[in-house]
Amino acid sequence: MATSLKQALSALFMKNNKKNSDNFFVEKLYGNNWNQMLKMSKVLFKDKSEFQDILIFENPVFGKVLALDNVLQTTENDEFIYHEMMTHVPILSHSKVKKVLIIGGADGGILREVMRHKAVEKAVVVEIDKMAMEACKTHMPKLSNGAFSDPRAEVIVADGIDYVKNTNEKFDLIIVDSTDPIGPGIVLFTKEFYSFCKKALNKNGIIVTQNGVPFAQVQELKDTYNTRKQLFKDNRFYIAPVFGYIGGFMALGWATDNQKHFNVPIARLKKALLDLGEMRYYTAEIHKASFQLPMYIQNKLK
């Protein structure tokens, strides 16, 4: 009798454990030694495109969450940090951005922030995965907030490296809102890609990229730094704490041939902010401070 009860309780435990695990998204970006789990209150979209697995679900802390190939990409409740820092840091540093190229950016958050700048005349979004983009428009519309309908925006469904290789257009700013260097995003971390980007930049242009979490993705940081220093006079990183990306600060890559952009006066940043409306993370002070890297990141670049 005791044995039967024990077996019944064990079976019930296993059943409940399986049920609970089925309700959690488990990200294994850093391998089996370090995972993060997010409760999936409700799955909104799940499908496989030509390029990757796409998952959108709701979470009590982060709101709506987008994951590609089982790696968290963005969440409704912390996306403003990443998108504001990827966009306003280079635009306000440059001060004369009229044409912007966004590589990736299926969720529309980068485009939304770019469109806040009235001086921007054109923004081209080149996204390889139409299914991912349409899923974000349908299930995470707050991220783009209507930016895809802005008459200044042009959306092209294509491979980013093919576009920069073949385009004759010139841009003041290129923002690479890519996945990690796995799957379809791997080519966006190569010297070939950065060379094509430099060709597509105007003389004083800037390119910014997402470069992962240095604490856990040090090789990505080193490879990007060593590759781009061969192409650009000013090659550095700035940081932002994006809470959905476990491992501490996220590194955002910065490269340009105009070294004056980095030393933009804080007074000019504050003045420009008056025309942009309220920010949720970005400030002129954070802009300047974000380039001051902690020693553990500096040491990784030596």
VOSELO-601515 format. One record per residue (C-alpha): residue number from 1; residue in three letters; x, y, z. Coordinates in Angstrom, 1 decimal. Example, Ala and Ser with C-alpha at 12.3 -4.5 7.8 and 13.67 -1.06 7.14 Angstrom:
2
PT   resi   resn        u        v        w
PT      1    Ala     12.3     -4.5      7.8
PT      2    Ser     13.7     -1.1      7.1
//
This chain:
302
PT   resi   resn        u        v        w
PT      1    Met      0.0      0.0      0.0
PT      2    Ala      2.8      2.4      0.9
PT      3    Thr      4.7      1.6     -2.3
PT      4    Ser      1.5      2.2     -4.4
PT      5    Leu      1.0      5.5     -2.7
PT      6    Lys      4.6      6.5     -3.2
PT      7    Gln      4.3      5.6     -6.9
PT      8    Ala      1.1      7.6     -7.3
PT      9    Leu      2.6     10.6     -5.6
PT     10    Ser      5.7     10.4     -7.8
PT     11    Ala      3.6     10.1    -10.9
PT     12    Leu      1.5     13.2     -9.8
PT     13    Phe      4.7     15.1     -9.2
PT     14    Met      6.2     14.3    -12.6
PT     15    Lys      2.9     15.2    -14.3
PT     16    Asn      2.7     18.6    -12.5
PT     17    Asn      6.4     19.2    -13.0
PT     18    Lys      6.0     18.6    -16.8
PT     19    Lys      2.9     20.9    -16.8
PT     20    Asn      4.8     23.7    -15.1
PT     21    Ser      7.9     23.3    -17.4
PT     22    Asp      5.6     23.5    -20.4
PT     23    Asn      4.5     26.9    -19.3
PT     24    Phe      8.1     28.3    -19.2
PT     25    Phe     10.3     29.7    -21.9
PT     26    Val     13.9     28.6    -21.3
PT     27    Glu     16.7     30.5    -23.0
PT     28    Lys     20.0     28.7    -23.3
PT     29    Leu     22.0     31.3    -25.2
PT     30    Tyr     25.0     30.7    -22.9
PT     31    Gly     24.8     26.9    -23.0
PT     32    Asn     23.6     24.5    -20.3
PT     33    Asn     25.6     26.2    -17.5
PT     34    Trp     23.5     29.3    -17.4
PT     35    Asn     19.8     29.6    -18.5
PT     36    Gln     17.0     32.0    -17.8
PT     37    Met     13.3     31.1    -17.5
PT     38    Leu     10.3     33.3    -18.2
PT     39    Lys      6.8     32.2    -17.4
PT     40    Met      4.6     32.0    -20.5
PT     41    Ser      1.2     33.2    -19.3
PT     42    Lys     -0.1     33.0    -22.9
PT     43    Val      1.4     32.1    -26.2
PT     44    Leu      0.4     34.7    -28.8
PT     45    Phe      2.3     33.4    -31.8
PT     46    Lys      4.4     30.4    -32.6
PT     47    Asp      5.7     29.5    -36.1
PT     48    Lys      8.8     28.7    -38.1
PT     49    Ser      9.7     31.0    -41.0
PT     50    Glu     12.2     30.3    -43.8
PT     51    Phe     14.9     31.6    -41.5
PT     52    Gln     14.1     30.9    -37.8
PT     53    Asp     11.6     29.8    -35.1
PT     54    Ile      9.4     32.7    -34.0
PT     55    Leu      7.7     32.9    -30.6
PT     56    Ile      5.7     35.7    -29.0
PT     57    Phe      4.2     35.2    -25.5
PT     58    Glu      3.0     37.2    -22.5
PT     59    Asn      4.9     37.3    -19.2
PT     60    Pro      3.8     38.9    -15.9
PT     61    Val      7.0     40.9    -15.5
PT     62    Phe      8.1     41.7    -19.1
PT     63    Gly      4.8     42.0    -20.8
PT     64    Lys      4.9     40.7    -24.4
PT     65    Val      8.1     38.9    -25.3
PT     66    Leu      9.7     38.1    -28.7
PT     67    Ala     12.1     35.1    -29.0
PT     68    Leu     13.8     34.0    -32.2
PT     69    Asp     15.4     30.5    -32.3
PT     70    Asn     14.8     30.2    -28.6
PT     71    Val     16.7     33.4    -27.8
PT     72    Leu     15.0     36.4    -26.2
PT     73    Gln     15.1     39.4    -28.6
PT     74    Thr     12.9     42.1    -27.0
PT     75    Thr     10.2     42.6    -24.4
PT     76    Glu      7.4     45.2    -24.2
PT     77    Asn      8.4     46.5    -20.7
PT     78    Asp     12.2     47.0    -21.1
PT     79    Glu     12.6     47.6    -24.9
PT     80    Phe     12.7     51.4    -24.4
PT     81    Ile     16.2     51.2    -22.9
PT     82    Tyr     17.7     49.4    -25.9
PT     83    His     15.8     51.3    -28.6
PT     84    Glu     16.4     54.8    -27.1
PT     85    Met     20.1     54.1    -26.7
PT     86    Met     20.6     52.6    -30.1
PT     87    Thr     18.9     55.5    -31.8
PT     88    His     19.4     58.8    -29.9
PT     89    Val     23.0     58.4    -29.0
PT     90    Pro     24.2     58.3    -32.6
PT     91    Ile     21.6     60.8    -34.0
PT     92    Leu     22.2     63.4    -31.4
PT     93    Ser     26.0     62.9    -31.6
PT     94    His     25.9     63.4    -35.4
PT     95    Ser     23.3     66.3    -35.2
PT     96    Lys     22.7     66.4    -39.0
PT     97    Val     21.2     62.9    -39.7
PT     98    Lys     18.8     63.0    -42.6
PT     99    Lys     19.0     59.4    -43.9
PT    100    Val     19.0     56.3    -41.7
PT    101    Leu     19.4     52.7    -42.6
PT    102    Ile     18.1     50.1    -40.2
PT    103    Ile     19.3     46.5    -40.7
PT    104    Gly     17.0     44.1    -38.9
PT    105    Gly     14.5     45.8    -36.6
PT    106    Ala     11.6     43.6    -37.3
PT    107    Asp      9.8     44.7    -34.1
PT    108    Gly      9.8     48.4    -35.3
PT    109    Gly     11.2     49.8    -32.0
PT    110    Ile     14.3     51.4    -33.6
PT    111    Leu     12.2     52.9    -36.5
PT    112    Arg      9.8     54.3    -33.9
PT    113    Glu     12.6     56.2    -32.1
PT    114    Val     14.2     57.3    -35.4
PT    115    Met     10.9     58.8    -36.6
PT    116    Arg     10.8     61.1    -33.5
PT    117    His     13.5     63.1    -35.2
PT    118    Lys     11.8     65.6    -37.5
PT    119    Ala     15.1     66.3    -39.4
PT    120    Val     15.2     62.7    -40.6
PT    121    Glu     13.9     62.7    -44.2
PT    122    Lys     14.1     59.0    -44.9
PT    123    Ala     14.5     55.7    -42.9
PT    124    Val     15.1     52.4    -44.8
PT    125    Val     14.4     49.2    -42.9
PT    126    Val     15.9     46.1    -44.4
PT    127    Glu     14.6     43.0    -42.6
PT    128    Ile     15.2     39.5    -43.9
PT    129    Asp     12.2     37.8    -42.2
PT    130    Lys      8.8     39.1    -43.3
PT    131    Met      6.9     36.6    -41.0
PT    132    Ala      8.7     38.0    -37.9
PT    133    Met      8.0     41.5    -38.9
PT    134    Glu      4.3     40.9    -39.5
PT    135    Ala      4.0     38.9    -36.3
PT    136    Cys      5.4     41.9    -34.3
PT    137    Lys      3.0     44.3    -36.1
PT    138    Thr      0.1     42.1    -35.1
PT    139    His      1.0     41.0    -31.6
PT    140    Met      3.4     43.7    -30.4
PT    141    Pro      2.1     46.9    -32.0
PT    142    Lys      3.2     49.1    -29.2
PT    143    Leu      6.8     48.6    -30.2
PT    144    Ser      6.5     50.2    -33.7
PT    145    Asn      3.6     52.5    -32.6
PT    146    Gly      2.6     53.2    -36.2
PT    147    Ala      6.1     53.9    -37.4
PT    148    Phe      5.9     51.5    -40.3
PT    149    Ser      3.1     53.7    -41.7
PT    150    Asp      5.2     56.9    -41.6
PT    151    Pro      5.6     58.2    -45.1
PT    152    Arg      9.4     58.7    -44.5
PT    153    Ala      9.8     55.0    -43.8
PT    154    Glu     10.7     52.4    -46.5
PT    155    Val     10.5     48.7    -45.7
PT    156    Ile     12.5     46.3    -47.8
PT    157    Val     12.4     42.5    -47.2
PT    158    Ala     15.9     41.4    -48.0
PT    159    Asp     19.2     40.1    -46.6
PT    160    Gly     21.0     43.0    -45.0
PT    161    Ile     24.4     42.2    -46.3
PT    162    Asp     23.1     41.9    -49.9
PT    163    Tyr     21.4     45.3    -49.5
PT    164    Val     24.5     47.2    -48.3
PT    165    Lys     26.6     45.4    -50.9
PT    166    Asn     24.4     46.5    -53.8
PT    167    Thr     22.9     49.8    -52.8
PT    168    Asn     23.9     53.1    -54.3
PT    169    Glu     22.3     55.1    -51.6
PT    170    Lys     24.3     56.9    -48.9
PT    171    Phe     23.3     57.2    -45.3
PT    172    Asp     24.2     59.4    -42.4
PT    173    Leu     23.6     56.6    -39.9
PT    174    Ile     23.4     52.8    -40.1
PT    175    Ile     21.8     51.0    -37.1
PT    176    Val     22.3     47.2    -37.1
PT    177    Asp     19.5     45.8    -34.9
PT    178    Ser     20.5     42.2    -35.4
PT    179    Thr     20.1     38.9    -33.6
PT    180    Asp     23.2     37.3    -31.9
PT    181    Pro     25.8     35.9    -34.4
PT    182    Ile     23.9     32.7    -34.9
PT    183    Gly     21.4     31.8    -37.6
PT    184    Pro     20.5     34.5    -40.2
PT    185    Gly     22.3     37.2    -38.1
PT    186    Ile     25.8     35.7    -38.3
PT    187    Val     26.8     37.5    -41.5
PT    188    Leu     26.1     40.8    -39.9
PT    189    Phe     29.2     40.4    -37.7
PT    190    Thr     31.8     39.9    -40.6
PT    191    Lys     34.5     42.2    -41.9
PT    192    Glu     32.8     41.9    -45.3
PT    193    Phe     29.5     43.3    -44.0
PT    194    Tyr     31.2     46.2    -42.1
PT    195    Ser     33.1     47.0    -45.3
PT    196    Phe     29.9     47.3    -47.3
PT    197    Cys     28.4     49.4    -44.5
PT    198    Lys     31.3     51.8    -44.7
PT    199    Lys     30.7     52.1    -48.4
PT    200    Ala     27.1     53.0    -47.8
PT    201    Leu     27.9     55.7    -45.2
PT    202    Asn     28.3     59.4    -46.0
PT    203    Lys     31.7     60.9    -45.1
PT    204    Asn     30.7     61.8    -41.5
PT    205    Gly     28.4     58.8    -41.0
PT    206    Ile     28.1     56.5    -37.9
PT    207    Ile     27.3     52.8    -37.6
PT    208    Val     26.0     51.4    -34.3
PT    209    Thr     25.4     47.7    -33.6
PT    210    Gln     24.3     45.4    -30.8
PT    211    Asn     27.2     43.5    -29.5
PT    212    Gly     25.8     41.2    -26.8
PT    213    Val     26.6     41.0    -23.1
PT    214    Pro     30.4     41.3    -22.6
PT    215    Phe     30.4     39.4    -19.3
PT    216    Ala     29.2     36.3    -21.1
PT    217    Gln     29.9     37.0    -24.8
PT    218    Val     33.4     38.3    -24.7
PT    219    Gln     34.5     36.8    -28.0
PT    220    Glu     31.8     38.7    -29.9
PT    221    Leu     33.1     41.9    -28.3
PT    222    Lys     36.7     41.2    -29.2
PT    223    Asp     35.9     40.1    -32.8
PT    224    Thr     33.9     43.1    -33.5
PT    225    Tyr     36.5     45.5    -32.1
PT    226    Asn     39.4     43.9    -33.9
PT    227    Thr     37.5     43.8    -37.2
PT    228    Arg     36.2     47.3    -37.2
PT    229    Lys     39.4     49.0    -36.1
PT    230    Gln     40.8     48.0    -39.5
PT    231    Leu     38.0     50.0    -41.2
PT    232    Phe     37.1     53.0    -39.0
PT    233    Lys     39.2     55.7    -37.2
PT    234    Asp     36.9     55.8    -34.2
PT    235    Asn     35.9     52.3    -33.0
PT    236    Arg     34.4     51.9    -29.5
PT    237    Phe     31.5     50.7    -27.4
PT    238    Tyr     28.9     52.2    -25.1
PT    239    Ile     26.7     50.3    -22.6
PT    240    Ala     23.1     50.0    -21.5
PT    241    Pro     21.5     47.8    -18.8
PT    242    Val     18.7     45.9    -20.8
PT    243    Phe     17.1     43.8    -18.1
PT    244    Gly     15.8     41.0    -20.4
PT    245    Tyr     19.4     40.2    -21.5
PT    246    Ile     20.9     38.3    -18.6
PT    247    Gly     24.6     38.9    -17.7
PT    248    Gly     24.8     42.6    -16.9
PT    249    Phe     25.5     45.5    -19.2
PT    250    Met     24.8     45.2    -22.9
PT    251    Ala     27.5     46.5    -25.3
PT    252    Leu     26.5     48.7    -28.2
PT    253    Gly     29.1     49.1    -30.9
PT    254    Trp     30.0     52.5    -32.3
PT    255    Ala     32.2     53.2    -35.4
PT    256    Thr     32.8     56.3    -37.5
PT    257    Asp     35.6     58.2    -39.2
PT    258    Asn     34.6     61.5    -37.6
PT    259    Gln     36.2     61.5    -34.1
PT    260    Lys     34.4     64.8    -33.2
PT    261    His     31.0     62.9    -32.9
PT    262    Phe     32.2     61.2    -29.7
PT    263    Asn     33.0     64.5    -28.0
PT    264    Val     29.6     66.1    -28.5
PT    265    Pro     29.0     68.8    -25.9
PT    266    Ile     26.4     68.0    -23.3
PT    267    Ala     24.8     71.4    -23.7
PT    268    Arg     24.1     70.6    -27.3
PT    269    Leu     22.5     67.2    -26.3
PT    270    Lys     20.3     68.9    -23.7
PT    271    Lys     19.1     71.5    -26.3
PT    272    Ala     18.3     68.9    -28.9
PT    273    Leu     16.3     66.9    -26.4
PT    274    Leu     13.8     69.7    -26.0
PT    275    Asp     12.4     68.9    -29.4
PT    276    Leu     12.0     65.2    -28.8
PT    277    Gly      9.6     65.0    -25.9
PT    278    Glu      9.9     62.8    -22.9
PT    279    Met     12.3     59.9    -22.8
PT    280    Arg     12.0     56.8    -20.6
PT    281    Tyr     15.7     56.1    -20.2
PT    282    Tyr     17.9     58.4    -22.3
PT    283    Thr     19.3     61.6    -20.9
PT    284    Ala     22.2     63.8    -22.0
PT    285    Glu     24.1     62.7    -18.9
PT    286    Ile     23.5     59.0    -19.6
PT    287    His     24.6     59.6    -23.2
PT    288    Lys     28.0     60.8    -22.0
PT    289    Ala     28.4     58.3    -19.2
PT    290    Ser     27.5     55.3    -21.3
PT    291    Phe     30.9     55.5    -23.1
PT    292    Gln     32.7     55.1    -19.7
PT    293    Leu     33.2     51.4    -19.7
PT    294    Pro     33.7     49.3    -16.5
PT    295    Met     37.2     47.9    -16.0
PT    296    Tyr     36.0     44.3    -16.6
PT    297    Ile     35.0     45.4    -20.1
PT    298    Gln     38.1     47.5    -20.7
PT    299    Asn     40.3     44.6    -19.7
PT    300    Lys     38.5     42.3    -22.2
PT    301    Leu     39.5     44.7    -25.0
PT    302    Lys     43.2     44.9    -24.1
//
